Amino acid sequence: MKVSKEQYQGLDHTYILKKLKDTFGYRCLTDQKQFYQENYPGIVIEKGNIDELITIMIQGEKI
């Protein structure tokens, strides 16, 4: 999912596995997509591809 810095600060970080700082804010990896869809309707949740997954897993910061 993609969130701005302000949105990231307001998120529940319980289900965020990794985060990667980006130009617009953060790209986050979660295993609970439905939780964020239901509780944070304003955030962008995308179905990632394998390249994005590997990038976040390698370069991302563990929460």
N, CA, C and O atoms as a GROMACS GRO file, in nm:
protein
  252
    1MET      N    1   0.084  -0.116   0.000
    1MET     CA    2   0.000   0.000   0.000
    1MET      C    3   0.089   0.123   0.000
    1MET      O    4   0.203   0.119   0.046
    2LYS      N    5   0.034   0.231  -0.052
    2LYS     CA    6   0.110   0.356  -0.061
    2LYS      C    7   0.041   0.460   0.024
    2LYS      O    8  -0.080   0.482   0.013
    3VAL      N    9   0.119   0.524   0.110
    3VAL     CA   10   0.063   0.625   0.200
    3VAL      C   11   0.157   0.745   0.209
    3VAL      O   12   0.278   0.733   0.191
    4SER      N   13   0.098   0.861   0.237
    4SER     CA   14   0.179   0.981   0.259
    4SER      C   15   0.241   0.972   0.399
    4SER      O   16   0.207   0.884   0.477
    5LYS      N   17   0.329   1.064   0.429
    5LYS     CA   18   0.392   1.066   0.562
    5LYS      C   19   0.287   1.087   0.670
    5LYS      O   20   0.294   1.026   0.777
    6GLU      N   21   0.191   1.175   0.642
    6GLU     CA   22   0.086   1.204   0.740
    6GLU      C   23  -0.004   1.082   0.762
    6GLU      O   24  -0.040   1.049   0.875
    7GLN      N   25  -0.040   1.014   0.651
    7GLN     CA   26  -0.123   0.895   0.663
    7GLN      C   27  -0.049   0.785   0.739
    7GLN      O   28  -0.109   0.714   0.820
    8TYR      N   29   0.080   0.771   0.712
    8TYR     CA   30   0.159   0.667   0.778
    8TYR      C   31   0.160   0.686   0.930
    8TYR      O   32   0.149   0.589   1.005
    9GLN      N   33   0.172   0.810   0.974
    9GLN     CA   34   0.174   0.837   1.118
    9GLN      C   35   0.042   0.801   1.184
    9GLN      O   36   0.040   0.765   1.302
   10GLY      N   37  -0.068   0.809   1.110
   10GLY     CA   38  -0.199   0.778   1.166
   10GLY      C   39  -0.239   0.632   1.154
   10GLY      O   40  -0.344   0.593   1.206
   11LEU      N   41  -0.158   0.551   1.088
   11LEU     CA   42  -0.192   0.410   1.068
   11LEU      C   43  -0.164   0.326   1.192
   11LEU      O   44  -0.076   0.357   1.272
   12ASP      N   45  -0.240   0.220   1.204
   12ASP     CA   46  -0.210   0.116   1.302
   12ASP      C   47  -0.100   0.030   1.239
   12ASP      O   48  -0.121  -0.029   1.133
   13HIS      N   49   0.016   0.024   1.301
   13HIS     CA   50   0.132  -0.046   1.243
   13HIS      C   51   0.136  -0.195   1.278
   13HIS      O   52   0.235  -0.262   1.247
   14THR      N   53   0.033  -0.245   1.340
   14THR     CA   54   0.032  -0.384   1.384
   14THR      C   55   0.058  -0.483   1.270
   14THR      O   56   0.132  -0.579   1.288
   15TYR      N   57  -0.003  -0.459   1.154
   15TYR     CA   58   0.005  -0.555   1.044
   15TYR      C   59   0.100  -0.512   0.932
   15TYR      O   60   0.099  -0.572   0.825
   16ILE      N   61   0.180  -0.410   0.956
   16ILE     CA   62   0.277  -0.368   0.855
   16ILE      C   63   0.406  -0.446   0.879
   16ILE      O   64   0.466  -0.439   0.985
   17LEU      N   65   0.446  -0.522   0.777
   17LEU     CA   66   0.564  -0.606   0.789
   17LEU      C   67   0.692  -0.529   0.758
   17LEU      O   68   0.793  -0.543   0.828
   18LYS      N   69   0.688  -0.449   0.652
   18LYS     CA   70   0.805  -0.371   0.610
   18LYS      C   71   0.756  -0.238   0.555
   18LYS      O   72   0.643  -0.228   0.506
   19LYS      N   73   0.842  -0.136   0.562
   19LYS     CA   74   0.811  -0.007   0.501
   19LYS      C   75   0.933   0.039   0.423
   19LYS      O   76   1.047   0.010   0.459
   20LEU      N   77   0.906   0.112   0.315
   20LEU     CA   78   1.013   0.164   0.231
   20LEU      C   79   0.980   0.309   0.201
   20LEU      O   80   0.876   0.340   0.144
   21LYS      N   81   1.071   0.399   0.239
   21LYS     CA   82   1.050   0.542   0.215
   21LYS      C   83   1.057   0.568   0.066
   21LYS      O   84   1.145   0.517  -0.004
   22ASP      N   85   0.962   0.648   0.018
   22ASP     CA   86   0.953   0.680  -0.124
   22ASP      C   87   0.937   0.831  -0.139
   22ASP      O   88   0.929   0.902  -0.038
   23THR      N   89   0.933   0.882  -0.260
   23THR     CA   90   0.925   1.026  -0.282
   23THR      C   91   0.796   1.086  -0.228
   23THR      O   92   0.797   1.201  -0.182
   24PHE      N   93   0.687   1.013  -0.232
   24PHE     CA   94   0.557   1.064  -0.187
   24PHE      C   95   0.528   1.032  -0.041
   24PHE      O   96   0.438   1.093   0.018
   25GLY      N   97   0.601   0.941   0.017
   25GLY     CA   98   0.574   0.898   0.154
   25GLY      C   99   0.635   0.761   0.178
   25GLY      O  100   0.757   0.747   0.184
   26TYR      N  101   0.548   0.660   0.192
   26TYR     CA  102   0.596   0.524   0.220
   26TYR      C  103   0.521   0.422   0.137
   26TYR      O  104   0.403   0.438   0.106
   27ARG      N  105   0.592   0.315   0.102
   27ARG     CA  106   0.531   0.194   0.048
   27ARG      C  107   0.541   0.092   0.160
   27ARG      O  108   0.648   0.070   0.215
   28CYS      N  109   0.430   0.030   0.192
   28CYS     CA  110   0.426  -0.063   0.304
   28CYS      C  111   0.381  -0.200   0.258
   28CYS      O  112   0.297  -0.213   0.168
   29LEU      N  113   0.436  -0.302   0.320
   29LEU     CA  114   0.399  -0.440   0.292
   29LEU      C  115   0.320  -0.492   0.411
   29LEU      O  116   0.365  -0.481   0.526
   30THR      N  117   0.203  -0.548   0.383
   30THR     CA  118   0.118  -0.600   0.489
   30THR      C  119   0.063  -0.737   0.451
   30THR      O  120   0.054  -0.769   0.332
   31ASP      N  121   0.028  -0.815   0.550
   31ASP     CA  122  -0.038  -0.942   0.523
   31ASP      C  123  -0.187  -0.934   0.561
   31ASP      O  124  -0.257  -1.036   0.561
   32GLN      N  125  -0.234  -0.813   0.591
   32GLN     CA  126  -0.374  -0.792   0.630
   32GLN      C  127  -0.435  -0.678   0.547
   32GLN      O  128  -0.474  -0.574   0.600
   33LYS      N  129  -0.443  -0.699   0.416
   33LYS     CA  130  -0.493  -0.597   0.324
   33LYS      C  131  -0.636  -0.555   0.359
   33LYS      O  132  -0.668  -0.436   0.355
   34GLN      N  133  -0.720  -0.650   0.393
   34GLN     CA  134  -0.860  -0.620   0.423
   34GLN      C  135  -0.874  -0.528   0.544
   34GLN      O  136  -0.961  -0.441   0.545
   35PHE      N  137  -0.791  -0.546   0.646
   35PHE     CA  138  -0.795  -0.461   0.764
   35PHE      C  139  -0.777  -0.314   0.726
   35PHE      O  140  -0.851  -0.228   0.772
   36TYR      N  141  -0.678  -0.287   0.641
   36TYR     CA  142  -0.650  -0.149   0.600
   36TYR      C  143  -0.756  -0.095   0.505
   36TYR      O  144  -0.785   0.025   0.508
   37GLN      N  145  -0.813  -0.181   0.420
   37GLN     CA  146  -0.921  -0.137   0.332
   37GLN      C  147  -1.043  -0.094   0.412
   37GLN      O  148  -1.107   0.006   0.380
   38GLU      N  149  -1.076  -0.168   0.515
   38GLU     CA  150  -1.195  -0.140   0.596
   38GLU      C  151  -1.175  -0.020   0.689
   38GLU      O  152  -1.267   0.061   0.706
   39ASN      N  153  -1.059  -0.008   0.748
   39ASN     CA  154  -1.036   0.094   0.850
   39ASN      C  155  -0.974   0.224   0.799
   39ASN      O  156  -0.981   0.326   0.868
   40TYR      N  157  -0.915   0.221   0.681
   40TYR     CA  158  -0.850   0.340   0.625
   40TYR      C  159  -0.888   0.354   0.477
   40TYR      O  160  -0.806   0.326   0.390
   41PRO      N  161  -1.011   0.396   0.449
   41PRO     CA  162  -1.057   0.401   0.309
   41PRO      C  163  -0.982   0.502   0.222
   41PRO      O  164  -0.992   0.494   0.100
   42GLY      N  165  -0.908   0.596   0.280
   42GLY     CA  166  -0.839   0.697   0.202
   42GLY      C  167  -0.702   0.657   0.150
   42GLY      O  168  -0.642   0.732   0.072
   43ILE      N  169  -0.652   0.540   0.189
   43ILE     CA  170  -0.518   0.501   0.144
   43ILE      C  171  -0.525   0.419   0.016
   43ILE      O  172  -0.627   0.357  -0.014
   44VAL      N  173  -0.416   0.420  -0.058
   44VAL     CA  174  -0.408   0.348  -0.184
   44VAL      C  175  -0.353   0.209  -0.156
   44VAL      O  176  -0.243   0.193  -0.104
   45ILE      N  177  -0.432   0.109  -0.193
   45ILE     CA  178  -0.387  -0.030  -0.176
   45ILE      C  179  -0.381  -0.092  -0.315
   45ILE      O  180  -0.482  -0.103  -0.384
   46GLU      N  181  -0.262  -0.132  -0.353
   46GLU     CA  182  -0.240  -0.190  -0.486
   46GLU      C  183  -0.198  -0.335  -0.472
   46GLU      O  184  -0.138  -0.376  -0.373
   47LYS      N  185  -0.233  -0.411  -0.573
   47LYS     CA  186  -0.182  -0.547  -0.579
   47LYS      C  187  -0.042  -0.537  -0.639
   47LYS      O  188  -0.026  -0.500  -0.755
   48GLY      N  189   0.057  -0.569  -0.561
   48GLY     CA  190   0.195  -0.554  -0.605
   48GLY      C  191   0.239  -0.668  -0.695
   48GLY      O  192   0.175  -0.772  -0.704
   49ASN      N  193   0.350  -0.645  -0.762
   49ASN     CA  194   0.409  -0.750  -0.844
   49ASN      C  195   0.534  -0.804  -0.773
   49ASN      O  196   0.574  -0.752  -0.669
   50ILE      N  197   0.592  -0.904  -0.829
   50ILE     CA  198   0.704  -0.972  -0.764
   50ILE      C  199   0.825  -0.878  -0.749
   50ILE      O  200   0.898  -0.888  -0.650
   51ASP      N  201   0.847  -0.789  -0.845
   51ASP     CA  202   0.960  -0.696  -0.836
   51ASP      C  203   0.944  -0.601  -0.718
   51ASP      O  204   1.040  -0.577  -0.645
   52GLU      N  205   0.824  -0.548  -0.699
   52GLU     CA  206   0.799  -0.458  -0.586
   52GLU      C  207   0.814  -0.533  -0.454
   52GLU      O  208   0.869  -0.480  -0.358
   53LEU      N  209   0.764  -0.655  -0.450
   53LEU     CA  210   0.773  -0.737  -0.328
   53LEU      C  211   0.919  -0.759  -0.290
   53LEU      O  212   0.956  -0.742  -0.174
   54ILE      N  213   1.000  -0.798  -0.386
   54ILE     CA  214   1.142  -0.824  -0.357
   54ILE      C  215   1.212  -0.695  -0.313
   54ILE      O  216   1.292  -0.698  -0.219
   55THR      N  217   1.182  -0.584  -0.379
   55THR     CA  218   1.244  -0.456  -0.343
   55THR      C  219   1.212  -0.419  -0.199
   55THR      O  220   1.301  -0.381  -0.123
   56ILE      N  221   1.085  -0.429  -0.161
   56ILE     CA  222   1.046  -0.393  -0.024
   56ILE      C  223   1.106  -0.491   0.076
   56ILE      O  224   1.149  -0.450   0.184
   57MET      N  225   1.109  -0.619   0.043
   57MET     CA  226   1.165  -0.718   0.135
   57MET      C  227   1.315  -0.695   0.158
   57MET      O  228   1.364  -0.713   0.269
   58ILE      N  229   1.387  -0.657   0.054
   58ILE     CA  230   1.532  -0.639   0.066
   58ILE      C  231   1.568  -0.501   0.123
   58ILE      O  232   1.648  -0.491   0.215
   59GLN      N  233   1.508  -0.396   0.066
   59GLN     CA  234   1.546  -0.260   0.104
   59GLN      C  235   1.461  -0.202   0.215
   59GLN      O  236   1.500  -0.104   0.278
   60GLY      N  237   1.346  -0.262   0.239
   60GLY     CA  238   1.253  -0.206   0.338
   60GLY      C  239   1.301  -0.220   0.481
   60GLY      O  240   1.385  -0.304   0.514
   61GLU      N  241   1.246  -0.135   0.563
   61GLU     CA  242   1.279  -0.130   0.705
   61GLU      C  243   1.174  -0.209   0.782
   61GLU      O  244   1.054  -0.187   0.765
   62LYS      N  245   1.218  -0.301   0.867
   62LYS     CA  246   1.125  -0.380   0.947
   62LYS      C  247   1.064  -0.293   1.057
   62LYS      O  248   1.132  -0.209   1.116
   63ILE      N  249   0.938  -0.314   1.084
   63ILE     CA  250   0.868  -0.234   1.184
   63ILE      C  251   0.869  -0.308   1.316
   63ILE      O  252   0.815  -0.258   1.416
   0.00000   0.00000   0.00000
